[in-house]
């Protein structure tokens, strides 16, 4: 097995078009090395990245629920934090 992975392989593997993959490579979302105009993508680094797809989104979505008063009104005051 090769130590690098190609854009068409990545496209097929995660189910998005090649142009989107190139944009993700340019913006460094997918780990890569730039050599001139070429993108060199380590298979090992890509597979580690692939295993974590969605984890950042999941952590930002899991905020504490907004407090609701007994009368049903949403409180705008932050909850007090516990002292460590």
PAFI-813335 format. One line per field, with one value per atom (N, C-alpha, C, O): x negated, y negated, z negated; atom name. Coordinates in Angstrom, 1 decimal, decimal comma. Layout:
N
px c(X_...)
py c(Y_...)
pz c(Z_...)
atom c(CA_...)
***
This chain:
84
px c(-0,8_0,0_-0,9_-1,9_-0,5_-1,3_-1,1_-0,2_-2,1_-2,1_-1,4_-1,1_-1,0_-0,2_1,2_1,4_2,1_3,4_3,7_3,3_4,4_4,7_6,1_6,9_6,3_7,5_8,7_9,7_8,6_9,7_10,1_11,2_9,1_9,3_10,0_11,0_9,6_10,3_11,7_12,6_11,9_13,2_14,2_15,3_13,7_14,6_14,8_15,9_13,8_13,9_14,9_15,6_14,9_15,8_17,0_17,8_17,0_18,3_18,5_19,7_17,4_17,6_16,8_15,8_17,1_16,4_14,9_14,5_14,1_12,7_12,4_11,5_13,2_13,0_13,1_12,3_14,1_14,2_13,0_12,5_12,5_11,3_10,1_9,4_9,9_8,9_9,0_8,0_10,2_10,5_10,1_9,5_10,5_10,1_8,6_8,1_7,9_6,5_5,8_4,9_6,4_5,8_6,0_5,2_7,2_7,4_6,9_7,1_6,2_5,5_6,4_6,1_7,7_8,6_8,1_8,1_7,7_7,1_5,6_5,1_4,9_3,5_2,8_3,1_1,8_1,1_-0,2_-0,4_-1,1_-2,3_-2,2_-1,8_-2,5_-2,5_-3,9_-4,8_-4,0_-5,2_-5,0_-4,4_-5,3_-5,0_-3,5_-2,8_-2,9_-1,5_-0,8_0,4_-1,6_-1,1_-0,8_-1,4_0,2_0,6_0,1_0,5_-0,7_-1,1_-0,4_-0,5_0,4_1,3_0,9_1,0_0,4_0,0_1,2_2,2_1,2_2,3_2,6_3,7_1,5_1,6_2,3_3,2_1,8_2,3_3,8_4,6_4,1_5,5_6,4_7,5_6,0_6,8_7,0_8,1_6,0_6,2_7,2_8,1_7,1_8,1_9,5_10,4_9,6_10,8_11,6_12,8_10,8_11,4_12,0_12,8_11,6_12,1_13,1_13,4_13,5_14,4_15,7_16,3_16,0_17,2_17,0_18,0_15,9_15,7_15,7_16,3_15,1_15,2_16,6_17,0_17,4_18,7_19,5_20,3_19,3_20,0_19,8_20,7_18,5_18,2_18,7_19,1_18,8_19,4_20,9_21,5_21,5_23,0_23,4_24,5_22,5_22,9_22,7_21,9_23,4_23,3_24,3_25,2_24,1_25,1_26,5_26,5_27,5_28,8_29,1_28,6_29,9_30,3_31,2_32,2_30,9_31,8_33,2_33,3_34,2_35,6_36,1_36,0_36,7_37,3_38,6_39,1_39,0_40,2_41,4_42,4_41,5_42,6_42,5_43,4_41,5_41,3_40,5_40,2_40,1_39,3_37,8_37,3_37,2_35,8_34,9_35,0_34,0_33,1_31,9_31,3_31,6_30,4_29,2_28,1_29,4_28,2_27,5_28,1_26,1_25,3_25,4_25,6_25,3_25,3_24,0_23,0_24,1_22,9_22,1_22,6_20,8_19,9_19,5_19,4_19,2_18,8_17,3_16,5_17,0_15,6_14,9_15,4_13,7_12,9_12,2_11,5)
py c(1,2_0,0_-1,2_-1,3_-2,3_-3,5_-4,3_-4,2_-5,2_-6,0_-7,3_-8,0_-7,6_-8,8_-8,4_-7,3_-9,4_-9,2_-10,3_-11,4_-10,0_-10,9_-11,6_-11,2_-12,8_-13,5_-12,7_-12,6_-12,0_-11,1_-10,0_-9,7_-9,5_-8,5_-9,1_-8,5_-10,3_-11,0_-11,3_-11,1_-11,8_-12,2_-11,0_-11,1_-9,9_-8,7_-8,2_-7,7_-8,3_-7,8_-8,6_-8,0_-9,9_-10,7_-11,2_-11,9_-10,9_-11,2_-12,7_-13,1_-13,5_-14,8_-15,1_-14,3_-16,1_-16,3_-16,7_-17,2_-16,5_-16,7_-18,2_-18,5_-19,1_-20,5_-20,9_-21,8_-20,3_-20,6_-20,1_-20,8_-19,0_-18,4_-19,4_-19,7_-19,9_-20,8_-22,1_-22,6_-22,6_-23,7_-23,4_-24,3_-22,2_-21,8_-21,7_-22,0_-21,3_-21,2_-22,6_-22,8_-23,5_-24,9_-25,6_-26,3_-25,3_-26,0_-25,2_-25,5_-24,1_-23,3_-22,6_-22,2_-22,3_-21,5_-20,1_-19,4_-19,6_-18,3_-18,4_-19,2_-17,7_-17,9_-17,5_-16,5_-18,3_-18,1_-18,9_-19,8_-18,5_-19,3_-19,8_-19,1_-21,0_-21,7_-21,6_-22,1_-21,0_-21,0_-21,6_-21,0_-22,9_-23,6_-23,7_-24,3_-23,2_-23,2_-21,9_-21,8_-21,0_-19,7_-19,6_-20,3_-18,8_-18,5_-17,1_-16,2_-16,9_-15,6_-15,3_-16,0_-14,2_-13,9_-12,6_-11,5_-12,6_-11,3_-10,5_-11,0_-9,3_-8,4_-8,3_-8,3_-8,2_-8,0_-9,3_-9,2_-10,5_-11,7_-11,9_-12,4_-11,5_-11,7_-10,7_-11,2_-9,5_-8,6_-9,0_-8,8_-9,6_-10,2_-11,4_-11,5_-12,2_-13,3_-12,8_-13,2_-11,8_-11,2_-10,6_-10,7_-10,0_-9,5_-10,5_-10,2_-11,8_-12,8_-13,8_-14,8_-13,5_-14,3_-14,5_-13,6_-15,8_-16,1_-16,3_-16,8_-16,0_-16,1_-17,6_-17,9_-18,5_-19,9_-20,4_-21,2_-20,1_-20,5_-20,0_-20,7_-18,7_-18,1_-18,9_-19,1_-19,2_-19,9_-21,3_-21,7_-22,0_-23,3_-23,3_-24,3_-22,2_-22,1_-21,7_-22,1_-21,0_-20,6_-21,6_-21,4_-22,8_-23,8_-23,5_-22,6_-24,1_-23,9_-24,5_-25,5_-23,8_-24,3_-25,7_-26,0_-26,5_-27,8_-27,6_-26,9_-28,3_-28,2_-28,7_-29,8_-28,1_-28,5_-28,7_-27,8_-29,9_-30,2_-29,4_-28,8_-29,4_-28,6_-29,1_-28,3_-30,4_-30,9_-30,6_-31,0_-29,9_-29,6_-30,6_-30,3_-31,7_-32,7_-32,2_-31,6_-32,5_-32,2_-33,2_-34,4_-32,7_-33,6_-34,0_-33,2_-35,3_-35,8_-35,8_-36,1_-35,6_-35,6_-34,3_-33,2_-34,3_-33,1_-32,3_-32,9_-31,0_-30,2_-30,4_-30,6_-30,4_-30,5_-29,3_-28,2_-29,5_-28,3_-27,8_-28,6_-26,5_-25,9_-26,2_-26,2_-26,5_-26,8_-25,5_-24,5_-25,5_-24,2_-24,0_-23,0)
pz c(0,0_0,0_0,0_-0,7_0,8_0,9_-0,4_-1,2_-0,7_-1,9_-1,7_-2,6_-0,4_-0,1_0,4_0,8_0,4_0,9_1,9_1,7_3,0_4,0_3,8_3,0_4,4_4,3_4,8_4,1_6,0_6,4_5,3_5,1_4,7_3,6_2,4_1,9_2,0_0,9_1,3_0,5_2,5_3,0_2,9_2,4_3,4_3,4_1,9_1,6_1,1_-0,2_-1,1_-1,9_-1,0_-1,9_-1,1_-1,7_0,2_0,9_1,3_1,3_1,5_2,0_3,2_3,5_4,0_5,3_5,1_4,0_6,1_6,1_5,9_5,2_6,5_6,3_4,8_4,3_4,1_2,7_1,9_1,0_2,3_1,7_1,9_0,9_3,1_3,4_2,5_2,0_2,3_1,5_0,0_-0,7_-0,4_-1,8_-2,0_-3,0_-0,9_-1,0_-1,0_-1,8_-0,2_-0,1_-1,5_-1,9_-2,1_-3,4_-4,6_-5,7_-4,3_-5,3_-6,3_-7,4_-5,8_-6,6_-6,6_-7,7_-5,5_-5,3_-5,4_-4,7_-6,3_-6,4_-5,1_-4,5_-4,7_-3,5_-3,5_-4,3_-2,5_-2,2_-0,8_0,1_-0,6_0,7_1,3_0,7_2,5_3,2_4,6_5,5_4,7_6,0_6,1_5,2_7,1_7,3_6,8_6,9_6,4_6,0_4,5_3,7_4,2_2,8_2,5_3,2_1,5_1,1_-0,2_-1,2_-0,2_-1,4_-1,9_-1,3_-3,1_-3,8_-4,1_-4,7_-3,8_-4,0_-5,5_-6,0_-6,3_-7,7_-8,3_-9,1_-7,9_-8,5_-8,0_-8,8_-6,8_-6,3_-7,1_-7,5_-7,4_-8,1_-9,5_-10,1_-10,1_-11,5_-11,4_-12,3_-10,4_-10,2_-10,0_-10,5_-9,1_-8,7_-10,0_-10,1_-10,9_-12,1_-13,0_-13,9_-12,9_-13,7_-13,1_-13,6_-11,8_-11,1_-12,0_-12,5_-12,2_-13,0_-14,5_-15,1_-15,0_-16,4_-16,9_-17,9_-16,1_-16,5_-16,4_-17,3_-15,4_-15,3_-16,5_-17,1_-16,9_-18,0_-19,3_-20,1_-19,5_-20,8_-20,9_-22,0_-19,8_-19,8_-19,9_-20,4_-19,5_-19,6_-21,0_-21,5_-21,8_-23,1_-24,2_-25,1_-24,0_-25,0_-26,1_-26,0_-27,3_-28,4_-27,9_-27,2_-28,4_-28,0_-28,7_-29,7_-28,0_-28,5_-29,7_-29,7_-30,8_-32,0_-31,8_-31,1_-32,3_-32,2_-33,6_-34,4_-33,8_-35,1_-35,3_-34,4_-36,6_-36,9_-36,2_-35,9_-35,8_-35,0_-33,5_-32,8_-33,1_-31,7_-30,9_-29,7_-31,5_-30,8_-30,7_-31,7_-29,6_-29,5_-30,2_-29,9_-31,0_-31,7_-30,9_-30,2_-30,9_-30,2_-31,1_-30,6_-32,4_-33,3_-33,1_-33,1_-33,1_-33,0_-34,3_-35,4_-34,3_-35,5_-36,2_-35,7_-37,6_-38,3_-38,2_-38,1_-38,1_-38,0_-39,3_-40,3_-39,4_-40,7_-40,9_-40,0_-42,2_-42,5_-42,6_-43,1_-42,1_-42,1_-43,4_-43,5)
atom c(N_CA_C_O_N_CA_C_O_N_CA_C_O_N_CA_C_O_N_CA_C_O_N_CA_C_O_N_CA_C_O_N_CA_C_O_N_CA_C_O_N_CA_C_O_N_CA_C_O_N_CA_C_O_N_CA_C_O_N_CA_C_O_N_CA_C_O_N_CA_C_O_N_CA_C_O_N_CA_C_O_N_CA_C_O_N_CA_C_O_N_CA_C_O_N_CA_C_O_N_CA_C_O_N_CA_C_O_N_CA_C_O_N_CA_C_O_N_CA_C_O_N_CA_C_O_N_CA_C_O_N_CA_C_O_N_CA_C_O_N_CA_C_O_N_CA_C_O_N_CA_C_O_N_CA_C_O_N_CA_C_O_N_CA_C_O_N_CA_C_O_N_CA_C_O_N_CA_C_O_N_CA_C_O_N_CA_C_O_N_CA_C_O_N_CA_C_O_N_CA_C_O_N_CA_C_O_N_CA_C_O_N_CA_C_O_N_CA_C_O_N_CA_C_O_N_CA_C_O_N_CA_C_O_N_CA_C_O_N_CA_C_O_N_CA_C_O_N_CA_C_O_N_CA_C_O_N_CA_C_O_N_CA_C_O_N_CA_C_O_N_CA_C_O_N_CA_C_O_N_CA_C_O_N_CA_C_O_N_CA_C_O_N_CA_C_O_N_CA_C_O_N_CA_C_O_N_CA_C_O_N_CA_C_O_N_CA_C_O_N_CA_C_O_N_CA_C_O_N_CA_C_O_N_CA_C_O_N_CA_C_O_N_CA_C_O_N_CA_C_O_N_CA_C_O_N_CA_C_O_N_CA_C_O_N_CA_C_O_N_CA_C_O_N_CA_C_O)
***
